[in-house]
Amino acid sequence: MPTYDYECPKCEACFERILPMAQYQDPQTCEACGTVAKRVLSAPSFILKGDNWASKANRINGQMAEKNRRLDAKQAERKKENPGVTLVPNVNGERVGSWSEAQKLAASKGKNVESYTPKVREERAKR
């Protein structure tokens, strides 16, 4: 239950009451003189806890941004160390000198040669 602050208009005494939220507007009498006191605003004395509050979301967003920066730096480092993999002309792991030779070898072994066609065209275009 929340704590409410009250001030007496007659003797200026200040006091607190712990009341259900439904009773915060009920008149409260001064503990010192018995006069009906006036409710005054006080500083909030509670902390918002849980997963859906802005402060936690901001903290998590900052942590995730920092984590992503570290991961991006590591990934860039790996790319420098290990440049991309390149294809070499081969048939079932048996290397040959060119893609056209690989296509011929695949055809002689009864393999499907359609996947070699784009590489053969690139090879011919470079000549």
C-alpha positions in Angstrom: 0.0 0.0 0.0 1.2 3.5 -0.7 2.2 6.1 1.9 0.5 9.5 1.8 1.8 12.7 3.4 -0.5 15.1 5.3 -0.1 18.5 6.8 -2.4 20.1 9.4 -3.5 23.6 8.5 -4.0 24.5 12.2 -0.8 23.3 14.0 1.3 22.7 10.8 2.2 19.2 11.9 3.2 16.8 9.2 2.5 13.0 9.2 2.2 10.0 7.0 -0.5 7.4 6.6 -0.3 4.1 4.8 -3.7 3.7 3.1 -5.2 1.7 0.3 -5.4 3.7 -2.9 -9.2 3.7 -2.7 -9.1 5.6 0.6 -6.5 8.3 -0.3 -9.2 11.0 -0.6 -10.9 10.1 2.8 -10.4 12.9 5.4 -7.5 12.3 7.8 -7.4 13.9 11.2 -4.2 15.4 12.6 -2.5 13.3 15.2 -1.6 16.3 17.3 -4.8 18.5 17.4 -7.5 16.4 15.7 -8.2 18.9 12.8 -8.8 17.5 9.3 -5.4 17.5 7.6 -4.7 18.4 4.0 -2.9 15.8 1.8 0.4 17.1 0.3 2.5 15.8 -2.5 5.6 13.9 -1.6 8.6 12.7 -3.5 8.0 9.2 -5.0 9.5 6.5 -2.8 9.1 3.5 -5.1 11.3 1.8 -7.7 9.8 0.4 -10.9 11.0 -3.1 -11.3 10.3 -5.7 -14.0 11.0 -6.2 -17.7 8.8 -3.6 -19.3 10.1 -0.3 -17.8 12.0 2.2 -19.9 15.2 2.3 -17.8 15.7 -1.5 -18.2 14.9 -1.4 -21.9 17.5 1.5 -22.4 20.1 -0.5 -20.4 19.5 -3.6 -22.4 19.6 -1.7 -25.8 22.9 -0.2 -24.8 24.3 -3.6 -23.8 23.1 -5.2 -27.1 24.6 -2.3 -29.1 28.0 -2.8 -27.4 27.8 -6.6 -27.9 27.1 -6.1 -31.7 30.0 -3.7 -32.0 32.3 -6.3 -30.5 31.0 -9.0 -32.7 31.3 -6.9 -35.8 34.9 -6.1 -35.0 35.7 -9.9 -34.5 33.9 -10.7 -37.8 35.9 -8.1 -39.7 39.1 -9.5 -38.1 38.2 -13.1 -39.2 37.6 -11.9 -42.8 41.0 -10.3 -42.9 42.7 -13.5 -41.6 40.7 -15.9 -43.9 39.7 -14.4 -47.2 36.7 -16.0 -49.0 36.8 -19.5 -50.3 37.2 -19.8 -54.1 36.0 -22.6 -56.4 38.5 -24.5 -58.4 37.6 -26.7 -61.4 37.0 -30.3 -60.2 34.8 -33.3 -60.6 34.1 -35.2 -57.3 37.3 -33.7 -55.8 39.5 -34.5 -58.8 41.1 -31.2 -59.9 41.5 -30.3 -63.5 43.1 -27.3 -65.3 39.9 -25.5 -66.5 36.1 -25.5 -66.2 35.7 -26.8 -69.7 37.9 -29.8 -68.9 35.9 -30.4 -65.7 32.7 -30.3 -67.8 34.1 -32.9 -70.2 35.3 -35.1 -67.4 31.9 -34.9 -65.7 30.2 -35.8 -69.0 32.5 -38.8 -69.5 31.6 -40.1 -66.0 27.8 -39.7 -66.7 27.4 -36.7 -64.4 25.0 -33.8 -64.9 27.1 -31.0 -66.5 24.5 -28.1 -66.3 26.2 -26.7 -63.2 29.5 -26.3 -65.1 28.0 -24.3 -67.9 28.1 -20.8 -66.2 31.7 -21.3 -65.2 32.7 -22.4 -68.7 31.0 -19.2 -70.1 32.9 -17.0 -67.6 36.2 -18.8 -68.5 35.6 -18.3 -72.2 34.7 -14.6 -71.7 38.0 -13.9 -69.9 40.0 -15.3 -72.9 
